[in-house]
Amino acid sequence: MEPGPLPIPTRTATIRAWKERGGRIAAVLPIHYPRALLRAFGLLPVEVWGPPQVNAAYSAAHLQPYVCSIVGNALSFLHSGGLDVADVIVVPHACDSLQGLGSILLDFVRPRQPVFPFYIPRGRRESDLEFLADECRALYRGLAEVTGRSSSDDELMECIRREEEADALLAELHRRRPALPLSNRAFYHLVRAREYLPAETFTDLARAALDLPPADPDDGVPILLSGIVPEPMALLDSLSEMGATVVADDLACCGRRLYPPGTTDDPFRRMAERILNGPPDCTRGNSIAERLQHLIGMARRTGARGVVFYDVKFCEPELFDLPLLRKGLQEAGVPSVTIEVDLNEPLSHQALTRIEAFLEMVR
């Protein structure tokens, strides 16, 4: 039985309250970026995962038809005024499509806000760590120029530790997922609030959720959800109605961003190492073998009976890994199914039927 919903502020209310206090907003595209660095300049990062159900006609004039709907919707949303509330735009290089969007915003369709690309290395070597630390330093200099502010190393470290506390609680929510008295939808409503809430607000909410009385044993089919973003969120209601419980995830917007605490006293290297030491992610260049072992480990640890790969159409980093991931999972005794969606389309009956058939197979 699920308790009353936690009092999670909406994006709109959060943005309004932040602006009323004199703060600024950074609209951030997926996936990895240094939250603490933005907060050090009084910028609240608000992530843009699409959003769903946007008229993508504008972006069709600037992007190839095989670019994913996350990127296409973001460009159309910007053009329609959806990002007018933002003071800066940050575009991490998670894939070629996002890098292309960054180039378009810098050179062709220039918004009124300054645009900051943020490049992520594709490895975990010392040279990768230093490269990413330099990217953080470059972003620092750019933000200092446009905001007219500066931040000492001590102030940066204070922001970093605040984010580390929030991320530690986020990881604990994932670890204790099966024991939390929250439905699939309620759980992901909470953890996805990390996409826009200030770290201190999320910390309070996470503590409140962890203090809830433990749930009764769930007789639902335990599954692992992988992919980019669980949109439309009605997917999670449908899984509950089918008798499935998401006991763990490998989602780009959630489980792949359970960053561990840093170890160094240099704030720029610390922000970089946290990102590079996160769970395996194809957009950071981790090998298929690393991702496979991560998925198998999660399935065995949580008792998940199968993996649902829920991916946005044309997501090349995901699609490159998928055949070998599914083959390796099958060999390890972990069945899987893949569903492709467009953020501008409702979840189809065909997709729901495939998921339902998969759940019947793994019961």
N, C-alpha and C positions, 0 to 999 in steps of 0.2 A: 504493500500500500504506500502510495506516495504522499508525503506531507504537502502542506500548502507551499506554493512556489516561493523561492527565495526572492527578496526585493531587489531584482537586478535592474538597474537603470537602463533605459534605452540609449541607443547611439545618439539620437537627436537630443534627448535630455542631457546626456553627458557633455556633448559638444556645447550646448547652450550654457550650461553651468560653468564650464571651463572658460568660455569666452567672457561671461559676465564677471569672472574674477580677474580679467585682464590677460588671460592666457591666449596662446596661439595654437593653431591646429596644423599638424602635418598629415596630409593624405599619403598613405604608404601602400604601394603595390606589393604583391607577394614576392618573396617568402621570408628571407632572412635579412635582418637589419639590426643595428644597435639601438634598442629602445632608450637605454640610459642616456645616450648622447643627445637624443632629441629632447628628452626631459630636462637635461642640463641647461637648455636654452629656452625653457618655458614652453616648449612645444609638446602638445599631447598627440602621440601617434594614433591615428585612426585608420585602420586597414581597409583597403578596397579590394574585396574578392569578387569582382564582377562590376556591380552587383547584379543579381538575377533580375529577369523580367524588365530589361531595358530595350528601348527601340534602337536596334543596332544599325539602322539605315545609314547614319552618318559615318560610322567606322568602316562600312563596306566600301566607301569611296577612297579610303586610305590604306586599307589592309587587304592582304590576300584572303580569299574565301576559306583557306585551310588554317587560318589563325584561330586559336581557341577563343571561346566566348568570354573568358575572363578578361583577356586583353581587349577584344572588340567592345565589350560592354563598358570597360573602363574609359575608353576613348569617347564613346558616345555619351556616357554619363558626364564626363568633363564638359563636352560640347553643350549639353543640355542645361548646364548650370548646377549640376549635382555636387560639384566640388567647389562651388563659389565660397563656401565657408572656410576652405583651407587657405593657409598662409604660405605653405610650401608644399611641394610634391616630391616624394622620394620614390625612385624606380629602381629597385634592386635587379641585378642581372641574374634572374633565376633560370632563364631560358632564352633562346634566340628571339622568341616573340616579344618577351618583355624588353629585351635589349633594343629590338626594333621600335617598340613603343617609346622608349626613352629617346631614341634618335629623332623620331617624329616630333616629339614634344620640344626637343631642343632646337630643331632645325626647320621644321615645316609648319606645324600647328602649334604655335607658341601660346601657352596660356598666360594669364597675367601674373601667375605665381612663379617664383623661381623653381626650376626643376633640377633635382640632384640625382644623377645616376649613382648606383652603388654596386660595385663589381665584387662578386664572390669567387674566390679561387676554387679550383676543382681538385683539391688534394689536402693533405694534412701535414705536409712537410714544413720544416722551419721557414723555407722561403714562402710557402703559402700563408703561414701565420704572419710573417712580416708584411707581406703584400696586403693582407686584410687589415692589419693594424695601420698601415699607411692610408688605406681607403678611409678608415675611421678618422685619421688625422685630416685628410682632405675634406671630409664632410664637416668636421669641426671648423675648419677655416672658412668654408662656404657659409655655414650657419652663423658664424661670428660676424661675417661681412653683412649678411642680410638682416640680422636682428640687432646689430650694434651692441651685442653682449659678449662677454667672455666667461669662462668657467675655469677655476683652478683644478689641479689634479685632485685635491681633497674633495672639492664639490662633485667632480665627476665620480670619484669612488663612492661617495655617499649615494649618488643616483644608481650606480651599478649594484651596490649592496641591496638597495630597495628592490631592484628588479630581480636580483638573485633570490630574495626572500619570496617574492611572488611566484617565481618559477619553481622554487622548491615545493611550495604548496600546490602548484599546478601538477607537479609530478606525483605528489602524494594523493591528489584526487584521482589521478589515473591508476595509481597502484591499488587504491582502495575502492575502485569503481564497483566491483561486484557486491560490496557490503553497503554501499550507499543507497538509501531509500529514494532513489530518483529514477524516473523513467529515462529511456533513451533520449527523448527530446529535452527533458529538464536537465540532464547531465550536460549535454552539448550546448544548451543555452548558457549554462554556467561557464564551461571552459572556453567557449568562443567569446565570452565577454572580455577575455584577455586581449582580444583584438582591438579594443577601444577604451576600456576603463583605465584610469590611472592605477598604477601598481598598488598603491596603498588601499584603494577602494576594492580592487580584486582580492587583495590579501584578506580583508575583513570578510568578504563574501565566502572565500574559500574556507576560512576558519569556521564560519557558521555552518557550512555544509559538512565539514569533517566532524563537527560536534553533534550532528543529527543522530538519533538512535539508529543502530544498524538495521538493515533490512532483513526480513525473513528470507530464508533460502529461496532462490529464484528457480522455477522449473522451466524457464524459457531456454531455447536453444542458444548456447553461447557462441558468438561469432566474433571475428576480428574484422574490422572495417579499414580498408586501405584506400588510397587515392589522394585527391587534391582537397576537395571541400564538399561537405555533405549538403549540397543544395539541389533541389529545394529541401528545406528542413522537414517537410512532410514525409520525406523518406524515413525519418526516424520514427514517426508515428506509425507508418506502414509496417516497419520492422516489428514494432511492439504488437500491432494487431495480428501479425503472422506468428507471434509467439517467439520472437528472437530477442536476445539481449546482447548489445554490443559490450563485450567485456574488456576490450582493448582496441586501440586504433593505431594505424600508421598513416594518418592523414597529414597532408602538408600543413594544414592550418592548425593542427592540434599536436598529435603524438610526435611528429618529427621536430617539434620545437620545444622539447623538454630539455632545455639547456642546463648543463651542470654548472656549479659555481666555478669561477675562475680561480687561479692560483697565484698570479703575479701581482705586484703592486703598481705596475705600469698600467694606467687605465685603458689605454688604447690596445695594448696587447691583451689585456684581460677581456675586453669586449670581443676581440677577435677570436681568442681561444675558446670562449664560451660557444660561439657560433660553430666553429670548426669541430668541437668535441660533442656536438649534439648527435642524436640518433642518425643512423644512415639515411641518406637522402640522395636520390638520383640527380637532383638539381645542384648538389654540391660535389658531384663526381664520385660518390662512393660506389664501390664495385657491386655487381649483382650478387656476388658471393656474400658480401657483408649484409646486404639487404635481406638475402635469403635466410641467413643464420639468425638475423634479428627477428624476422617474421616467425620462423620455426620456434625460436626461444619464447616469444610472446604467446604463441598458440599453446605450447606445452605448459607454460607457467600459469596461464589463465584457464586452461581447459577448453579453449575455443575449438569447436568442431570443424571450422572451415573459415575461409577468408573470402570476403566480398570485396573485389576491386571495383571501386566506384569512381570512374575517371571522367573528366571533361573531354569531349571529343577533340581530336587533333593535338592532344598534349604529348608532344614528341618524347620528352624525357621519360614519361611513364610508359609509353607504348614501346620504346626500345627495350625496356627491362622486362616487360610483362611475359613474353613467351617463356623465357628461361626461368623467371620466378615461379610461374605456374608449374612448369615441368619439375623444378626442384621441390616445390611443395608437395606435388603429387607423389614423388619418390619418397618423401618423408612421411607420407600418410596423412597429409593435410589437404583436403580437397578445396577447390576455389571456383569462383565464378566471376566473370567480368561484365560490368555494365558501363556503357558509355552514354553520357548525357550532354545536352546543351543547356546552358543556364537560362536560355530564353524560352525553353519548352517545359511544360509540366512533365512530371514523371509518368512515363507511358505505361499503359496496361501491359504491354509486352515486357517491359523491364520488371514490373512487379510480378508478373507470372514467372519469369525466369528466376527471380529471387525466391519466390514461394516454392518452386520446384526444387531449387537447391536446398532450401531448408528441410523439405521433406526427405531429401536424400541423406542428409547428415544427422537427422534426429536419432 
